[in-house]
Amino acid sequence: MRALILATASGVATIPPAHATAQDSPRSEAAEVEALMTRVAPPSAAAVETFKSAGMKDVAPHGLTPPERAKVAAALASLPAFSKHVLEKRLHNLAFVDGIPGAGTGLTSRMEDTEFFDITLRASIVDEPLSTFLTTKEQYVFTGDGSGMTVAVTGTGTDALTYVLLHESTHVVDRTCGITAEPRSNFETGIWTSDHDMVPPLASSVAATTYFRRAPPVDVAKAASVYDALAQTPFVSLYATASASEDFAELVAWHQILKQHHGNLVIELNDASGKSARRWEPLTFPGVQKRFVNVDELLASEGPCPGLS
């Protein structure tokens, strides 16, 4: 199976965490973040094996330094209140791994036979600029063709760690609250017919035939047609086309980067001389803007979440 940049998977642990019986009384933001920081722990054996299968070499647990812990705490504090609340109830471990990077960066895995989740991240993203992370990920889509053209992705407002935690924590929210499960929610109606199948008009789009949909990389000279097609869809990124769950995670992450961090997402196609030939801003795409209203409503209502007790 081709490994993607961010992924969800099932884990193998079977013992529920001791902190699973957290009190239901309201907690301050500082108390929530402190509680979440107590979940920082070594990665599970299953998570390590998943990173290895994604191409990472010399995988080993990473112990956070005090400055790194401060960055992780700040990233957790910036998550939506609803996400922090769900994580406090459902997060088992937050782990970090070192290694020579492969295709994997973040993994959200459900502990077998439990309602709890582990999030495991490549430790180097703690200090990685968001634009570096995004450009590296997007390069999986294209292959050199002699044209000298290149694709660069600029993300502003925050860093790679915050973006990845936004994305991965949304997987926990999704799987706890059943947002992309049957029956179809507002986030999927008219877009997805199952977790991996789009409605026919979208399935035939050039934007839905990239590496993230398990297609071979395309010539970089064709990038303009790919992003022009993306602009006609409801997807905030090419990675969002991977599945309904990845679509939802990307939508929420970029909604928060726009609304809370006042950031932006810019894709540039540069010619052989390095000059910008085309530019796209997915956060302004009409289909994406329309869906951001649904995210506003979800986070404002802090639910519904029948799976959270």
C-alpha positions as CSV (number, residue, x, y, z in Angstrom):
1,M,0.0,0.0,0.0
2,R,1.4,3.4,-1.0
3,A,2.1,5.4,2.2
4,L,0.7,9.0,2.3
5,I,2.0,12.0,4.1
6,L,-0.6,11.9,6.8
7,A,-2.5,8.8,7.7
8,T,-4.9,7.1,10.0
9,A,-4.6,3.5,11.0
10,S,-5.7,1.0,13.6
11,G,-3.3,0.3,16.4
12,V,-2.7,-2.9,18.4
13,A,-2.7,-1.8,22.1
14,T,-5.6,-3.1,24.1
15,I,-5.2,-1.5,27.6
16,P,-7.2,1.8,28.1
17,P,-5.2,4.7,29.5
18,A,-5.3,5.5,33.2
19,H,-6.4,9.1,32.4
20,A,-9.5,7.8,30.5
21,T,-11.8,8.7,33.4
22,A,-11.2,12.4,33.2
23,Q,-13.7,14.6,35.0
24,D,-16.6,16.0,33.0
25,S,-16.5,19.4,34.8
26,P,-15.4,22.4,32.7
27,R,-11.6,23.0,32.6
28,S,-9.5,26.0,31.9
29,E,-7.5,26.1,28.7
30,A,-4.3,25.9,30.7
31,A,-5.6,22.8,32.6
32,E,-6.6,21.2,29.3
33,V,-3.2,21.7,27.8
34,E,-1.5,20.5,30.9
35,A,-3.6,17.4,30.8
36,L,-2.8,16.8,27.2
37,M,0.9,17.3,27.8
38,T,0.8,14.4,30.3
39,R,0.0,12.2,27.3
40,V,3.4,12.7,25.7
41,A,4.9,9.3,25.8
42,P,7.1,6.9,23.7
43,P,5.5,5.6,20.4
44,S,3.8,2.2,20.3
45,A,5.6,-0.6,18.5
46,A,2.8,-0.6,15.9
47,A,3.3,3.1,15.2
48,V,7.1,2.6,14.7
49,E,6.4,-0.2,12.3
50,T,3.9,2.0,10.3
51,F,6.6,4.7,9.9
52,K,9.1,2.0,8.8
53,S,6.6,0.8,6.2
54,A,6.2,4.4,5.0
55,G,9.9,4.5,4.2
56,M,11.4,6.0,7.3
57,K,14.7,4.5,8.2
58,D,16.4,4.2,11.7
59,V,13.1,4.9,13.4
60,A,13.5,5.6,17.1
61,P,11.5,7.3,19.9
62,H,12.2,11.0,20.4
63,G,12.3,12.6,23.8
64,L,11.2,16.2,23.6
65,T,13.6,18.8,24.9
66,P,12.2,21.6,27.2
67,P,12.1,24.0,24.2
68,E,10.3,21.4,22.1
69,R,7.8,20.7,24.9
70,A,7.0,24.4,25.0
71,K,6.4,24.4,21.2
72,V,4.1,21.3,21.5
73,A,2.2,22.9,24.4
74,A,1.7,26.1,22.4
75,A,0.5,24.1,19.3
76,L,-2.0,22.2,21.5
77,A,-3.2,25.4,23.1
78,S,-4.0,26.8,19.7
79,L,-6.3,23.9,18.7
80,P,-10.1,24.6,18.6
81,A,-11.7,24.3,22.0
82,F,-13.9,21.4,20.7
83,S,-10.8,19.6,19.5
84,K,-9.0,20.0,22.8
85,H,-12.1,18.7,24.7
86,V,-12.3,15.6,22.5
87,L,-8.5,15.0,22.8
88,E,-8.7,15.2,26.6
89,K,-11.3,12.5,26.6
90,R,-9.9,10.3,23.8
91,L,-6.1,10.9,23.4
92,H,-4.0,8.1,24.9
93,N,-0.5,9.0,23.7
94,L,1.1,11.8,21.8
95,A,4.4,10.5,20.6
96,F,7.4,11.6,18.5
97,V,9.9,9.6,16.4
98,D,13.3,10.3,14.9
99,G,14.5,8.8,11.7
100,I,15.5,9.5,8.1
101,P,12.2,10.8,6.7
102,G,10.2,8.6,4.3
103,A,6.6,9.4,3.2
104,G,5.1,9.4,6.7
105,T,4.8,12.5,8.9
106,G,1.7,12.0,11.1
107,L,-0.2,8.9,12.2
108,T,-3.4,8.8,14.1
109,S,-4.1,5.2,15.3
110,R,-7.0,3.8,17.3
111,M,-6.1,1.4,20.1
112,E,-7.6,-1.9,19.3
113,D,-10.9,-2.7,21.0
114,T,-11.0,0.7,22.8
115,E,-12.2,4.2,22.1
116,F,-8.8,5.8,22.6
117,F,-6.2,7.1,20.1
118,D,-2.5,7.6,19.7
119,I,-1.0,10.4,17.6
120,T,2.5,9.8,16.5
121,L,4.5,12.5,14.7
122,R,7.9,12.8,13.0
123,A,9.9,14.9,15.5
124,S,11.7,17.0,13.0
125,I,8.4,18.9,12.2
126,V,8.7,20.6,15.6
127,D,11.2,23.0,14.0
128,E,10.1,22.8,10.4
129,P,8.6,25.8,8.5
130,L,5.1,25.2,7.2
131,S,6.1,26.1,3.6
132,T,9.0,23.6,3.6
133,F,6.6,20.9,4.8
134,L,3.9,21.7,2.3
135,T,6.3,22.0,-0.7
136,T,7.9,18.6,0.2
137,K,4.5,17.0,0.4
138,E,3.3,18.5,-2.9
139,Q,6.4,17.3,-4.7
140,Y,5.0,13.7,-4.5
141,V,2.4,14.7,-7.1
142,F,4.8,15.8,-9.9
143,T,7.8,14.5,-11.7
144,G,10.5,16.4,-13.6
145,D,9.9,16.5,-17.3
146,G,12.8,18.7,-18.6
147,S,10.7,21.8,-18.6
148,G,12.5,23.3,-15.6
149,M,9.1,24.2,-14.0
150,T,8.7,23.7,-10.3
151,V,5.8,23.9,-7.8
152,A,6.2,25.7,-4.5
153,V,3.6,25.9,-1.7
154,T,3.6,28.7,0.8
155,G,1.8,28.4,4.1
156,T,1.6,31.4,6.4
157,G,0.3,32.1,9.9
158,T,1.7,29.1,11.7
159,D,4.3,26.3,11.5
160,A,4.3,22.7,10.4
161,L,3.8,21.3,13.9
162,T,0.6,23.3,14.5
163,Y,-0.8,22.4,11.0
164,V,-0.1,18.7,11.5
165,L,-1.6,18.7,15.0
166,L,-4.7,20.5,13.7
167,H,-5.0,17.8,11.0
168,E,-4.3,14.8,13.2
169,S,-6.5,16.0,16.1
170,T,-9.3,16.4,13.6
171,H,-9.0,12.7,12.7
172,V,-9.7,12.0,16.4
173,V,-12.7,14.3,16.4
174,D,-14.0,12.7,13.2
175,R,-13.6,9.2,14.4
176,T,-15.0,10.0,17.9
177,C,-18.0,12.0,16.6
178,G,-18.6,10.0,13.4
179,I,-18.6,13.0,11.2
180,T,-17.5,11.2,8.0
181,A,-19.2,8.0,8.9
182,E,-22.6,6.9,7.6
183,P,-25.0,8.6,7.3
184,R,-23.3,11.3,5.2
185,S,-22.9,14.6,6.9
186,N,-22.9,18.1,5.5
187,F,-19.2,17.8,4.9
188,E,-19.7,14.9,2.5
189,T,-23.1,15.3,0.9
190,G,-22.7,15.9,-2.8
191,I,-18.9,15.2,-2.6
192,W,-18.3,11.6,-1.2
193,T,-20.4,8.5,-1.6
194,S,-18.0,6.5,0.7
195,D,-14.7,7.3,2.5
196,H,-12.7,6.8,-0.7
197,D,-15.3,7.3,-3.5
198,M,-16.4,10.7,-4.8
199,V,-19.5,11.6,-6.7
200,P,-19.0,11.0,-10.5
201,P,-18.4,14.6,-11.5
202,L,-15.6,15.0,-9.0
203,A,-14.2,11.5,-9.6
204,S,-13.5,12.4,-13.2
205,S,-11.7,15.7,-12.3
206,V,-8.0,16.0,-13.2
207,A,-7.5,17.0,-9.5
208,A,-8.8,13.6,-8.4
209,T,-6.2,11.7,-10.5
210,T,-3.0,12.5,-8.7
211,Y,-0.5,10.6,-6.4
212,F,-2.8,11.2,-3.5
213,R,-5.4,9.1,-5.3
214,R,-2.8,6.4,-5.9
215,A,-2.1,7.5,-9.4
216,P,1.5,7.9,-10.8
217,P,3.2,11.3,-10.5
218,V,2.4,13.6,-13.5
219,D,4.7,15.9,-15.5
220,V,5.2,19.2,-13.7
221,A,4.4,21.0,-16.9
222,K,0.8,19.7,-16.4
223,A,0.6,21.3,-12.9
224,A,-1.5,24.3,-14.1
225,S,-4.2,22.0,-15.4
226,V,-4.2,20.1,-12.1
227,Y,-4.6,23.2,-10.0
228,D,-7.1,24.8,-12.4
229,A,-9.2,21.7,-11.9
230,L,-8.7,21.8,-8.1
231,A,-10.1,25.4,-8.1
232,Q,-13.4,24.0,-9.5
233,T,-13.8,21.5,-6.7
234,P,-14.7,21.8,-3.0
235,F,-11.3,20.6,-1.9
236,V,-8.8,22.8,-0.1
237,S,-5.8,20.8,-1.3
238,L,-4.9,17.9,-3.5
239,Y,-4.2,15.9,-0.4
240,A,-7.9,16.4,0.6
241,T,-8.9,14.3,-2.4
242,A,-7.3,11.2,-0.8
243,S,-10.5,10.3,1.2
244,A,-13.5,11.8,3.0
245,S,-11.6,11.7,6.3
246,E,-8.5,13.4,4.9
247,D,-10.8,15.9,3.2
248,F,-12.4,16.8,6.6
249,A,-9.1,17.0,8.4
250,E,-7.6,19.3,5.7
251,L,-10.8,21.5,5.7
252,V,-10.7,22.0,9.5
253,A,-7.0,22.5,9.6
254,W,-7.0,25.2,6.9
255,H,-10.1,26.8,8.3
256,Q,-8.3,27.3,11.6
257,I,-5.1,28.6,10.0
258,L,-7.2,31.2,8.1
259,K,-9.5,32.2,10.9
260,Q,-7.4,31.8,14.1
261,H,-3.9,32.3,12.8
262,H,-4.7,34.7,9.9
263,G,-2.7,32.6,7.6
264,N,-3.0,31.7,3.9
265,L,-2.2,28.9,1.5
266,V,-0.5,29.8,-1.8
267,I,0.5,27.4,-4.6
268,E,2.9,28.8,-7.2
269,L,4.1,27.3,-10.5
270,N,7.5,28.7,-11.3
271,D,9.2,28.6,-14.7
272,A,12.7,27.5,-15.5
273,S,14.1,30.8,-14.5
274,G,12.3,30.7,-11.1
275,K,9.8,33.3,-12.1
276,S,6.2,32.8,-11.0
277,A,4.1,31.7,-14.0
278,R,0.8,30.9,-12.2
279,R,-0.6,31.3,-8.7
280,W,-3.5,29.7,-6.8
281,E,-5.0,30.5,-3.3
282,P,-7.2,27.5,-2.4
283,L,-8.6,29.2,0.7
284,T,-10.4,31.6,-1.6
285,F,-11.9,28.9,-3.9
286,P,-15.7,29.3,-3.9
287,G,-16.3,25.7,-3.1
288,V,-13.9,25.8,-0.2
289,Q,-15.4,29.1,1.2
290,K,-18.8,27.5,1.1
291,R,-17.7,24.6,3.2
292,F,-15.9,26.8,5.7
293,V,-19.4,27.9,6.8
294,N,-20.0,24.3,7.9
295,V,-16.8,24.2,9.9
296,D,-17.8,27.5,11.6
297,E,-21.1,25.9,12.6
298,L,-19.5,22.7,13.8
299,L,-16.9,24.4,16.0
300,A,-19.4,26.9,17.4
301,S,-21.9,24.2,18.4
302,E,-19.1,22.0,19.7
303,G,-20.9,19.0,18.3
304,P,-22.9,17.1,17.7
305,C,-20.7,14.3,19.1
306,P,-22.8,11.3,20.2
307,G,-19.6,9.3,20.6
308,L,-18.2,11.5,23.4
309,S,-19.3,10.8,26.9
